[in-house]
Amino acid sequence: MKIKLNKIKCVLSDVDGILTDGRLFYGASGEEIKTFHALDGIGFKSLKQSGLIVGIITARNSAITQTRMQELGVELVYQGVKDKLKQCHEVAKEYNLNLDEIAYIGDDIPDFTLLKAAGFSATVPHAIDEIKQICDYCTRTVAGMGAFREFADLILRNRINE
């Protein structure tokens, strides 16, 4: 695991089921409601401060997600993505990276191909079995409660110990 983590220059995340608990809430007038954990926000900020490229790739479109990412200073925000691996290839090309320099955390079938291709892959305890079987790491922390922070800290600890 340490060898894979040594190469990481970019950290990407899914949103629903990673940064949130995966449940979808709607208000009476149809507005979407999501909750994000402050721990995950610090994870994004810490990764950025250490010089890593950070971003999200999600299949859904959400104004709330956009607002949260802006609040955190996350510039790579890809929403409504049907082919996450293709989007990751575009990120790699833009930043002159190889896929083995990219870490990704996801939890479901739309994440499968990217998780298999990423240099380091992680998931959360509630992920489907097919995802757990292919990932390098499964967080102890559940989605929406700091799982991304645990993932970020794992990467950062490795960088400190290089």
C-alpha positions as CSV (number, residue, x, y, z in Angstrom):
1,M,0.0,0.0,0.0
2,K,2.8,2.4,0.9
3,I,4.4,2.0,-2.6
4,K,1.1,3.0,-4.2
5,L,0.5,5.9,-1.9
6,N,4.0,7.3,-2.6
7,K,3.1,8.0,-6.2
8,I,-0.1,9.9,-5.5
9,K,-0.3,13.5,-6.8
10,C,-4.1,13.9,-7.3
11,V,-7.0,12.8,-5.0
12,L,-10.5,12.5,-6.4
13,S,-13.7,11.6,-4.7
14,D,-17.3,10.6,-5.5
15,V,-19.9,12.6,-3.6
16,D,-23.1,10.7,-2.8
17,G,-22.2,7.7,-0.5
18,I,-18.8,9.1,0.2
19,L,-19.0,12.8,1.2
20,T,-22.7,12.3,2.1
21,D,-24.3,9.2,3.7
22,G,-25.9,8.4,0.4
23,R,-29.5,9.3,1.3
24,L,-31.3,11.9,-0.8
25,F,-33.6,14.4,0.9
26,Y,-36.0,16.8,-0.8
27,G,-37.9,19.7,0.8
28,A,-41.6,20.3,0.2
29,S,-40.9,22.4,-2.8
30,G,-38.5,19.9,-4.3
31,E,-35.2,21.4,-3.2
32,E,-32.4,19.0,-2.6
33,I,-31.0,18.8,0.9
34,K,-27.6,17.3,1.6
35,T,-25.3,17.2,4.7
36,F,-21.5,17.3,4.5
37,H,-19.2,16.6,7.5
38,A,-16.7,19.3,8.5
39,L,-14.1,16.6,9.0
40,D,-14.2,15.9,5.2
41,G,-13.8,19.6,4.5
42,I,-10.6,19.7,6.5
43,G,-9.4,16.6,4.6
44,F,-9.8,18.5,1.3
45,K,-8.0,21.6,2.7
46,S,-5.2,19.5,4.1
47,L,-4.6,17.7,0.8
48,K,-4.6,21.0,-1.1
49,Q,-2.2,22.6,1.5
50,S,0.2,19.7,1.0
51,G,0.3,20.4,-2.8
52,L,-1.9,17.7,-4.0
53,I,-4.5,18.2,-6.7
54,V,-8.0,17.5,-5.4
55,G,-11.5,17.2,-6.9
56,I,-14.7,15.4,-7.2
57,I,-16.3,13.3,-10.0
58,T,-20.0,12.6,-9.5
59,A,-22.8,11.3,-11.6
60,R,-25.4,13.6,-10.1
61,N,-25.7,17.4,-10.6
62,S,-26.3,19.4,-7.4
63,A,-26.1,23.1,-6.7
64,I,-25.4,22.2,-3.0
65,T,-22.4,20.1,-4.0
66,Q,-21.1,23.0,-6.1
67,T,-21.5,25.4,-3.2
68,R,-19.7,23.1,-0.8
69,M,-16.8,22.6,-3.2
70,Q,-16.5,26.4,-3.8
71,E,-16.5,26.9,0.0
72,L,-13.6,24.5,0.3
73,G,-11.7,25.9,-2.6
74,V,-11.9,22.7,-4.6
75,E,-11.5,23.6,-8.3
76,L,-11.9,20.2,-10.0
77,V,-15.7,19.8,-9.8
78,Y,-17.1,17.4,-12.4
79,Q,-20.9,16.8,-12.0
80,G,-23.3,14.9,-14.2
81,V,-20.4,12.5,-15.3
82,K,-21.6,9.3,-16.9
83,D,-18.1,7.9,-17.6
84,K,-15.9,8.6,-14.5
85,L,-12.9,6.8,-15.9
86,K,-13.0,8.9,-19.1
87,Q,-13.2,12.1,-16.9
88,C,-10.3,10.9,-14.9
89,H,-8.2,10.4,-18.1
90,E,-9.0,14.0,-19.0
91,V,-7.8,15.2,-15.6
92,A,-4.7,13.1,-16.0
93,K,-4.0,14.6,-19.4
94,E,-4.6,18.2,-18.2
95,Y,-2.2,17.8,-15.3
96,N,0.3,15.5,-17.1
97,L,-0.4,12.6,-14.7
98,N,-0.5,8.9,-15.1
99,L,-3.5,7.0,-13.6
100,D,-1.1,5.5,-11.0
101,E,-0.6,9.0,-9.6
102,I,-4.4,9.4,-8.9
103,A,-6.2,8.2,-5.8
104,Y,-10.0,7.8,-5.9
105,I,-12.7,6.9,-3.4
106,G,-16.1,5.6,-4.4
107,D,-18.8,3.2,-3.4
108,D,-20.9,1.9,-6.2
109,I,-21.0,0.5,-9.8
110,P,-20.6,4.0,-11.5
111,D,-17.2,4.1,-9.7
112,F,-16.0,0.6,-10.6
113,T,-13.9,1.2,-13.7
114,L,-12.2,4.3,-12.1
115,L,-11.5,2.4,-8.9
116,K,-9.9,-0.4,-10.9
117,A,-7.7,2.0,-12.9
118,A,-6.7,4.4,-10.1
119,G,-3.2,4.2,-8.6
120,F,-4.8,3.9,-5.2
121,S,-8.5,3.1,-4.6
122,A,-10.6,3.2,-1.5
123,T,-14.2,2.7,-0.4
124,V,-16.5,2.8,2.6
125,P,-18.0,0.1,4.8
126,H,-21.5,0.2,3.2
127,A,-20.1,-0.1,-0.4
128,I,-21.4,-3.0,-2.5
129,D,-19.2,-6.2,-2.4
130,E,-18.0,-5.8,-5.9
131,I,-16.4,-2.5,-5.0
132,K,-14.9,-3.7,-1.7
133,Q,-13.2,-6.6,-3.5
134,I,-11.3,-4.3,-5.9
135,C,-10.3,-1.5,-3.6
136,D,-6.9,-1.1,-1.9
137,Y,-8.5,0.3,1.3
138,C,-11.8,0.3,3.1
139,T,-12.3,3.1,5.6
140,R,-13.5,2.3,9.1
141,T,-15.5,5.6,9.1
142,V,-18.8,5.5,7.4
143,A,-19.8,7.8,4.5
144,G,-20.9,11.3,5.4
145,M,-19.2,11.1,8.8
146,G,-15.5,11.7,7.9
147,A,-14.7,8.8,5.6
148,F,-13.0,11.1,3.1
149,R,-11.0,12.6,6.0
150,E,-9.7,9.1,6.9
151,F,-8.8,8.6,3.3
152,A,-7.0,12.0,3.1
153,D,-5.2,11.4,6.4
154,L,-3.9,8.0,5.1
155,I,-2.5,9.7,2.1
156,L,-1.0,12.6,4.1
157,R,0.6,10.3,6.7
158,N,2.3,8.4,4.0
159,R,3.7,11.7,2.5
160,I,5.0,12.8,5.9
161,N,6.8,9.4,6.3
162,E,8.5,9.4,2.9
